């Protein structure tokens, strides 16, 4: 779609869809693509909110020129400087040399660092306001959601929050732009995956941002990725998702993430899962770390309270993909998880010791006794795996 899309009177969507990129940040799979959202308010003064990835600048500028319809672009508000949103800023400045770039002090530093731009930059403070005419903007600094310069812009007249990456999702906008034009349910898991992969480490800053916005009446959430949220129940839903994730509150359920070279460690995982089901736990997710992208495993670890990890010993360490996954989990400073673990070895065991160290480093609550298997499954190992599954189920049921 090469034309801007009106969201409401004076508010236009000029963003783009990316169905080409395989990995977001060159890390996270994009099977459903991703959108880079940009918005324009037309008033006595015009204001653009964020730009798009430079790869899509031609389409973006085409939409913007049509939306402006001959008017001058007065302001570009930069809520987030990550290049998928600010990549076209240098080109924008060359096309509209008189445009004022609006951002906070950290934004200004990054505008210079990324684009060499120092002129026409207006530095704003937390709570500062800017009038476009009938539309009144208020700027709220929300650092570390998820970069230090991130902020959100609230338009008081129509009660719109331009939220940057907050409340964003993976997934392109296929025809519809707003939640009223599509099935928003298909974006929930991608919102959780986006949050856990991109924002997950910064639960405390997200909580501070939510508290800062809690007194605002919001009719529109205009994020830089995913749908525009307009329906009251959907706005409540997506805010509650962010609130829950940033508190590290999981649902009843267990993620079993395991590595296995020849299937022996996998048998341990399946035995644990069997007992969890026998004990009435219905949400049980098994992930073979060698076949499933860590992006989805991390998403599920954020969703559920229970985490059980299994690994064979490999070169006197953890299986490499297990070690890589755990480094990503640890890097997100997760809390409030129940942790169980098991491992296997052929002639010298190390995996269980290293999993114990992971539990100590993360301060997860260890549940049950760890299970260590030499070579292949025997009756005693089977019974120990059953006991581990039961211990995790019992711990989860205490929270009911």
C-alpha positions as CSV (number, residue, x, y, z in Angstrom):
1,X,0.0,0.0,0.0
2,X,1.7,3.2,-1.2
3,X,-0.9,5.6,0.2
4,X,-1.0,6.8,3.8
5,X,-3.8,5.3,5.8
6,X,-6.0,7.5,7.9
7,X,-6.4,6.3,11.5
8,X,-8.6,9.2,12.5
9,X,-9.1,12.8,11.6
10,X,-5.7,14.4,11.2
11,X,-3.8,11.2,12.1
12,X,-2.2,9.1,9.3
13,X,-0.2,5.9,9.3
14,X,2.8,6.2,7.1
15,X,4.7,3.0,8.2
16,X,5.8,0.0,6.2
17,X,5.9,-3.8,6.4
18,X,9.0,-5.9,6.2
19,X,8.3,-9.4,4.8
20,X,11.9,-9.9,3.7
21,X,14.1,-9.8,6.8
22,X,14.7,-13.3,8.3
23,X,16.1,-12.2,11.7
24,X,15.2,-9.1,13.8
25,X,18.4,-7.5,15.2
26,X,20.1,-10.4,13.3
27,X,19.0,-12.7,16.1
28,X,15.2,-13.3,16.4
29,X,13.2,-15.1,13.6
30,X,10.6,-13.3,11.7
31,X,8.3,-15.9,10.2
32,X,5.5,-13.4,10.1
33,X,7.6,-10.4,9.3
34,X,7.5,-7.1,11.2
35,X,6.1,-3.6,10.7
36,X,8.0,-0.4,11.2
37,X,5.3,2.1,12.2
38,X,5.4,5.9,11.7
39,X,2.6,8.3,12.2
40,X,1.8,11.9,11.0
41,X,-0.5,14.4,12.7
42,X,-1.7,17.3,10.5
43,X,-2.7,20.4,12.3
44,X,-1.6,24.1,12.2
45,X,1.8,22.5,12.6
46,X,2.6,19.0,11.4
47,X,4.4,16.3,13.4
48,X,5.9,13.0,12.3
49,X,6.4,10.3,15.0
50,X,9.5,8.2,14.3
51,X,10.7,7.1,10.9
52,X,11.3,3.6,9.4
53,X,14.2,1.3,8.5
54,X,16.3,3.0,5.8
55,X,15.7,0.0,3.5
56,X,12.1,1.1,3.2
57,X,12.7,4.8,2.9
58,X,11.4,5.2,-0.6
59,X,8.0,3.8,0.3
60,X,8.0,5.8,3.5
61,X,8.7,9.1,1.8
62,X,6.1,8.4,-0.9
63,X,3.5,7.9,1.8
64,X,4.6,10.9,3.8
65,X,4.6,13.3,0.8
66,X,1.0,12.2,-0.1
67,X,-0.1,12.6,3.6
68,X,1.4,16.1,3.8
69,X,-0.3,17.1,0.6
70,X,1.9,20.2,0.1
71,X,2.2,21.2,3.8
72,X,5.6,21.7,5.4
73,X,6.8,19.1,7.9
74,X,7.5,21.1,11.0
75,X,8.5,18.4,13.6
76,X,9.7,14.9,13.8
77,X,9.4,13.4,17.2
78,X,12.0,10.6,17.9
79,X,10.6,8.3,20.6
80,X,13.3,5.7,20.0
81,X,16.7,5.9,18.2
82,X,17.1,2.3,17.2
83,X,17.9,2.2,13.5
84,X,14.7,0.4,12.5
85,X,12.9,3.6,13.6
86,X,15.5,6.3,13.1
87,X,17.2,4.9,10.0
88,X,15.6,7.3,7.6
89,X,16.2,10.4,9.8
90,X,19.2,11.6,7.8
91,X,17.3,11.4,4.6
92,X,14.3,13.0,6.2
93,X,16.5,16.0,7.2
94,X,17.9,16.3,3.7
95,X,14.4,16.4,2.3
96,X,13.0,18.7,4.9
97,X,15.9,20.8,6.0
98,X,13.8,23.1,8.2
99,X,12.2,20.3,10.2
100,X,12.8,20.4,13.9
101,X,13.9,17.1,15.5
102,X,12.3,16.6,18.9
103,X,13.9,14.4,21.5
104,X,15.6,14.3,24.9
105,X,19.3,14.9,25.6
106,X,20.2,11.3,25.1
107,X,18.3,11.4,21.8
108,X,20.3,14.4,20.7
109,X,23.6,12.7,21.4
110,X,22.5,9.7,19.3
111,X,21.2,11.8,16.5
112,X,24.6,13.3,16.2
113,X,26.3,9.9,16.6
114,X,24.2,8.0,14.1
115,X,23.6,10.8,11.5
116,X,26.0,13.7,12.3
117,X,23.0,16.1,12.8
118,X,23.4,18.9,15.3
119,X,21.3,21.7,13.9
120,X,17.5,21.9,14.2
121,X,17.4,19.6,17.3
122,X,15.1,20.6,20.1
123,X,15.9,19.0,23.4
124,X,12.8,18.5,25.6
125,X,12.5,17.6,29.3
126,X,10.2,15.1,31.0
127,X,6.7,16.5,31.1
128,X,7.4,19.3,28.6
129,X,4.5,20.2,26.2
130,X,4.3,21.3,22.6
131,X,1.3,22.7,20.8
132,X,0.5,21.8,17.2
133,X,-2.7,23.8,17.2
134,X,-5.6,21.9,18.5
135,X,-3.3,18.9,19.2
136,X,-1.2,19.2,22.4
137,X,1.8,16.9,22.9
138,X,3.3,15.9,26.2
139,X,6.6,14.1,26.4
140,X,7.3,11.4,28.9
141,X,10.8,10.1,29.4
142,X,10.8,6.3,29.8
143,X,14.5,5.4,29.9
144,X,15.5,1.7,29.4
145,X,12.3,0.7,27.7
146,X,14.5,-0.5,26.2
147,X,17.3,2.0,25.3
148,X,18.4,4.9,27.6
149,X,16.8,7.6,25.3
150,X,13.4,6.0,24.9
151,X,10.4,8.2,25.6
152,X,6.7,8.3,24.8
153,X,4.6,11.1,23.5
154,X,1.0,11.7,24.6
155,X,-1.4,13.7,22.5
156,X,-3.9,15.2,25.0
157,X,-6.8,16.2,22.6
158,X,-7.4,12.7,21.1
159,X,-5.7,10.8,24.0
160,X,-3.1,9.1,21.8
161,X,0.0,7.6,23.2
162,X,2.9,7.2,20.7
163,X,4.7,4.5,22.7
164,X,7.8,3.7,20.8
165,X,8.6,0.0,21.1
166,X,6.4,-0.5,24.1
167,X,3.3,-2.6,23.4
168,X,4.8,-3.6,20.1
169,X,4.7,-7.0,18.4
170,X,6.4,-9.0,15.7
171,X,4.2,-9.6,12.7
172,X,3.3,-7.5,9.7
173,X,0.0,-5.6,9.3
174,X,-1.7,-7.5,6.5
175,X,-4.4,-5.1,5.3
176,X,-5.7,-3.8,8.6
177,X,-3.8,-1.3,10.7
178,X,-6.0,-1.2,13.9
179,X,-7.1,-3.9,16.2
180,X,-10.7,-3.2,15.0
181,X,-9.7,-4.2,11.5
182,X,-8.0,-7.6,12.3
183,X,-8.0,-10.4,14.7
184,X,-5.8,-9.1,17.5
185,X,-5.5,-12.5,19.2
186,X,-3.0,-13.6,16.6
187,X,-0.6,-10.9,17.9
188,X,-0.6,-11.8,21.6
189,X,2.1,-14.5,21.4
190,X,4.2,-12.4,19.1
191,X,3.9,-9.5,21.6
192,X,5.1,-11.8,24.4
193,X,8.0,-13.0,22.2
194,X,8.8,-9.5,21.3
195,X,8.8,-8.4,24.9
196,X,10.8,-11.3,26.2
197,X,13.4,-11.2,23.5
198,X,13.9,-7.5,23.2
199,X,12.7,-5.8,26.4
200,X,12.8,-8.7,28.8
201,X,15.8,-7.6,30.9
202,X,14.2,-4.2,31.8
203,X,11.2,-5.2,33.9
204,X,11.8,-2.4,36.5
205,X,12.0,0.4,34.0
206,X,8.9,-0.9,32.3
207,X,7.1,-0.8,35.6
208,X,8.2,2.8,36.2
209,X,6.9,3.7,32.7
210,X,3.6,2.1,33.3
211,X,3.3,4.0,36.6
212,X,4.0,7.2,34.8
213,X,1.3,6.6,32.3
214,X,-1.3,5.2,34.7
215,X,-3.1,8.5,35.2
216,X,-3.6,9.1,31.5
217,X,-6.8,8.3,29.6
218,X,-5.7,6.4,26.5
219,X,-7.9,6.0,23.4
220,X,-5.1,5.0,21.0
221,X,-1.8,3.2,21.5
222,X,0.4,3.8,18.5
223,X,3.4,1.6,18.9
224,X,6.4,1.4,16.5
225,X,5.6,-2.3,15.7
226,X,2.3,-4.1,15.2
227,X,-1.3,-3.0,15.3
228,X,-2.6,0.4,16.5
229,X,-4.6,-0.5,19.6
230,X,-8.0,1.4,19.7
231,X,-10.5,-0.9,21.3
232,X,-10.9,-0.4,25.1
233,X,-10.7,-4.1,25.9
234,X,-7.6,-4.5,23.7
235,X,-5.9,-1.5,25.2
236,X,-6.5,-3.0,28.7
237,X,-5.3,-6.4,27.4
238,X,-2.0,-5.2,26.0
239,X,-1.2,-3.0,29.0
240,X,-1.9,-6.0,31.3
241,X,0.4,-8.2,29.2
242,X,3.3,-5.7,29.7
243,X,2.5,-5.3,33.4
244,X,2.5,-9.0,34.0
245,X,5.6,-9.7,31.9
246,X,7.6,-6.8,33.6
247,X,6.7,-8.2,37.0
248,X,8.0,-11.6,35.8
249,X,4.7,-13.3,36.7
250,X,4.2,-16.6,34.9
251,X,1.1,-18.8,34.5
252,X,0.9,-22.3,35.8
253,X,2.9,-24.4,33.4
254,X,6.3,-25.9,32.8
255,X,8.9,-25.4,30.0
256,X,11.3,-28.3,29.7
257,X,14.2,-27.3,27.6
258,X,16.7,-30.0,26.8
259,X,19.7,-30.9,24.6
260,X,20.2,-34.5,23.5
261,X,22.7,-36.0,21.1
262,X,21.4,-39.5,20.8
263,X,18.0,-39.4,22.5
264,X,18.9,-40.6,26.0
265,X,18.6,-37.1,27.7
266,X,15.4,-36.7,25.7
267,X,14.0,-39.8,27.4
268,X,14.5,-38.1,30.7
269,X,12.7,-35.0,29.5
270,X,9.7,-37.1,28.3
271,X,9.6,-39.0,31.6
272,X,9.4,-35.7,33.6
273,X,6.7,-34.4,31.3
274,X,4.7,-37.6,31.7
275,X,4.6,-37.2,35.4
276,X,3.7,-33.5,35.2
277,X,0.7,-34.5,33.2
278,X,-0.2,-37.3,35.6
279,X,-0.2,-34.7,38.3
280,X,-2.6,-32.4,36.5
281,X,-0.3,-29.9,34.9
282,X,-1.7,-29.2,31.5
283,X,0.6,-26.6,30.1
284,X,3.8,-28.5,29.4
285,X,6.1,-27.3,26.7
286,X,9.1,-29.4,25.6
287,X,11.8,-27.7,23.6
288,X,14.7,-29.5,21.9
289,X,17.2,-26.6,22.0
290,X,18.9,-27.9,18.8
291,X,15.7,-27.6,16.8
292,X,13.7,-24.8,18.3
293,X,14.9,-21.2,18.0
294,X,15.8,-19.8,21.5
295,X,13.5,-16.9,20.7
296,X,10.4,-19.1,21.2
297,X,11.9,-20.9,24.2
298,X,12.6,-17.6,26.0
299,X,9.0,-16.5,25.2
300,X,7.6,-19.6,26.9
301,X,9.9,-19.2,29.9
302,X,8.4,-15.8,30.4
303,X,4.9,-17.3,30.0
304,X,5.2,-20.1,32.6
305,X,6.4,-20.4,36.2
306,X,8.1,-23.7,35.9
307,X,11.4,-24.3,34.1
308,X,13.2,-27.6,33.9
309,X,16.5,-27.9,32.0
310,X,18.2,-31.0,30.9
311,X,21.6,-31.4,29.3
312,X,24.2,-34.0,28.4
313,X,27.8,-33.4,29.4
314,X,29.7,-32.1,26.3
315,X,33.5,-31.5,26.5
316,X,33.2,-31.4,30.3
317,X,30.6,-28.6,30.0
318,X,26.9,-28.2,29.2
319,X,25.7,-29.1,25.8
320,X,26.5,-25.9,23.7
321,X,23.0,-25.0,22.8
322,X,21.8,-25.4,26.4
323,X,24.6,-23.2,27.6
324,X,23.8,-20.6,25.0
325,X,20.1,-20.6,26.0
326,X,20.9,-20.3,29.7
327,X,23.2,-17.3,29.0
328,X,20.3,-15.6,27.3
329,X,17.9,-16.4,30.2
330,X,20.4,-15.2,32.8
331,X,21.0,-12.0,30.8
332,X,17.3,-11.1,31.2
333,X,17.5,-11.0,35.0
334,X,14.4,-13.1,35.3
335,X,12.7,-13.7,38.6
336,X,10.0,-15.8,40.2
337,X,10.7,-19.0,38.5
338,X,10.7,-22.6,39.9
339,X,13.7,-24.5,38.6
340,X,14.4,-28.2,38.2
341,X,17.3,-29.8,36.3
342,X,18.7,-33.1,35.1
343,X,21.7,-34.2,33.1
344,X,23.5,-37.2,31.6
345,X,27.0,-38.3,30.8
346,X,28.9,-41.3,29.5
347,X,32.2,-41.3,31.4
348,X,32.5,-38.0,33.3
349,X,29.6,-35.9,34.5
350,X,29.7,-32.1,34.5
351,X,26.2,-30.9,33.2
352,X,24.4,-31.3,36.5
353,X,27.1,-29.3,38.4
354,X,26.9,-26.5,35.8
355,X,23.1,-26.4,36.0
356,X,23.3,-26.1,39.8
357,X,25.6,-23.1,39.3
358,X,23.0,-21.5,36.9
359,X,20.3,-22.0,39.6
360,X,22.5,-20.3,42.2
361,X,23.4,-17.4,39.8
362,X,19.8,-16.7,38.9
363,X,18.4,-17.3,42.4
364,X,15.6,-19.4,41.0
365,X,13.8,-21.5,43.5
366,X,15.1,-25.1,43.0
367,X,12.4,-27.7,43.1
368,X,13.0,-31.4,43.6
369,X,16.2,-33.3,43.5
370,X,18.4,-33.0,40.3
371,X,18.7,-36.2,38.3
372,X,22.0,-37.4,36.9
373,X,22.1,-40.3,34.5
374,X,25.1,-42.4,33.4
375,X,24.8,-43.6,29.8
376,X,21.2,-44.8,29.4
377,X,17.9,-44.9,31.2
378,X,17.6,-47.4,34.0
379,X,14.8,-48.0,36.5
380,X,16.4,-45.8,39.2
381,X,16.8,-42.9,36.8
382,X,13.2,-43.3,35.6
383,X,12.0,-43.1,39.1
384,X,14.1,-40.1,39.9
385,X,12.7,-38.3,36.8
386,X,9.2,-39.2,38.0
387,X,10.0,-37.7,41.4
388,X,11.3,-34.5,39.8
389,X,8.1,-34.1,37.7
390,X,6.0,-34.6,40.8
391,X,8.0,-32.2,42.9
392,X,7.5,-29.5,40.2
393,X,3.8,-30.2,39.9
394,X,3.4,-30.0,43.7
395,X,5.2,-26.7,43.8
396,X,3.0,-25.2,41.1
397,X,-0.2,-26.4,42.7
398,X,0.7,-24.6,46.0
399,X,0.0,-21.4,44.1
400,X,-3.5,-22.3,43.1
